[in-house]
């Protein structure tokens, strides 16, 4: 069963054991996971979201940072960001952690 980001504020963290390779293009990232034989290539906004996830944040905080970076209202990017995060969780590239848990 896929692990979807909870609607309550849970923190997002990059999964352990990932290899992250930045290409010459700063807006492109390749992820290699020990749980998959296929690399995941992120570019554009996806790479920007991945960079933001260097901090441990909630989904809402990611939405707010992307909206600020692209100078749009959070409601304009919320659905796309949430879907992207859900995909990363499903691919075991991101994990969620309840507040207060280490």
C-alpha positions as CSV (number, residue, x, y, z in Angstrom):
1,X,0.0,0.0,0.0
2,X,1.5,3.4,-0.9
3,X,2.5,5.8,1.8
4,X,0.8,9.1,1.1
5,X,1.8,12.3,2.9
6,X,-0.6,12.7,5.7
7,X,-2.8,15.8,5.8
8,X,-1.7,16.6,9.3
9,X,1.7,18.4,9.5
10,X,4.2,15.6,9.1
11,X,7.8,16.3,8.3
12,X,9.3,15.2,5.0
13,X,12.8,13.7,4.9
14,X,14.9,12.3,2.1
15,X,15.1,8.6,2.4
16,X,18.3,7.0,3.7
17,X,20.8,5.5,1.3
18,X,20.0,7.8,-1.7
19,X,22.6,8.9,-4.1
20,X,21.9,12.4,-5.5
21,X,23.9,13.6,-8.5
22,X,23.6,17.1,-9.7
23,X,24.4,17.5,-13.4
24,X,26.2,20.4,-15.0
25,X,22.7,22.0,-15.4
26,X,21.9,23.2,-11.9
27,X,18.2,22.6,-12.5
28,X,18.7,18.8,-13.0
29,X,19.2,16.1,-10.4
30,X,19.6,12.4,-10.8
31,X,18.5,10.2,-7.8
32,X,19.6,6.6,-7.3
33,X,17.8,4.6,-4.7
34,X,18.9,1.3,-3.2
35,X,15.3,0.1,-3.5
36,X,15.2,0.6,-7.3
37,X,17.3,-0.2,-10.4
38,X,16.0,2.8,-12.2
39,X,17.4,6.3,-11.7
40,X,14.9,9.2,-11.1
41,X,15.7,12.3,-13.1
42,X,14.3,15.6,-11.7
43,X,14.4,18.8,-13.6
44,X,13.0,22.3,-13.4
45,X,10.5,22.7,-10.5
46,X,11.0,19.1,-9.4
47,X,14.7,19.8,-8.9
48,X,13.8,23.0,-7.0
49,X,11.5,21.1,-4.7
50,X,14.2,18.5,-4.1
51,X,16.7,21.2,-3.2
52,X,14.2,22.7,-0.7
53,X,13.9,19.3,0.9
54,X,17.5,19.6,2.2
55,X,15.6,21.1,5.1
56,X,13.2,18.9,7.0
57,X,9.8,20.5,6.2
58,X,6.1,19.9,6.0
59,X,4.3,19.7,2.7
60,X,2.7,23.0,3.4
61,X,6.1,24.6,4.0
62,X,7.4,23.2,0.7
63,X,4.3,24.7,-1.1
64,X,4.9,28.1,0.5
65,X,8.6,28.1,-0.5
66,X,7.9,27.1,-4.1
67,X,5.1,29.7,-4.3
68,X,7.5,32.4,-3.0
69,X,10.3,31.3,-5.3
70,X,8.1,31.4,-8.4
71,X,6.1,34.4,-7.2
72,X,2.7,32.8,-7.3
73,X,-0.1,32.2,-4.8
74,X,0.3,29.0,-2.9
75,X,-3.1,27.8,-4.1
76,X,-1.7,27.8,-7.7
77,X,1.1,25.3,-6.9
78,X,-0.4,23.3,-3.9
79,X,-1.9,20.5,-5.9
80,X,1.1,19.9,-8.1
81,X,3.6,20.0,-5.2
82,X,1.4,17.7,-3.1
83,X,1.2,15.2,-6.0
84,X,4.9,15.4,-6.6
85,X,5.7,14.7,-2.9
86,X,3.2,11.8,-3.0
87,X,5.1,10.4,-5.9
88,X,8.4,10.7,-4.1
89,X,7.0,8.9,-1.1
90,X,5.5,6.2,-3.3
91,X,8.9,5.7,-4.8
92,X,10.5,5.6,-1.3
93,X,12.7,8.6,-2.1
94,X,11.0,10.6,0.7
95,X,9.7,9.5,4.1
96,X,7.3,11.2,6.4
97,X,7.8,11.6,10.1
98,X,5.3,12.7,12.7
99,X,6.3,15.9,14.6
100,X,8.2,15.2,17.8
101,X,9.7,11.9,16.5
102,X,13.4,11.5,15.7
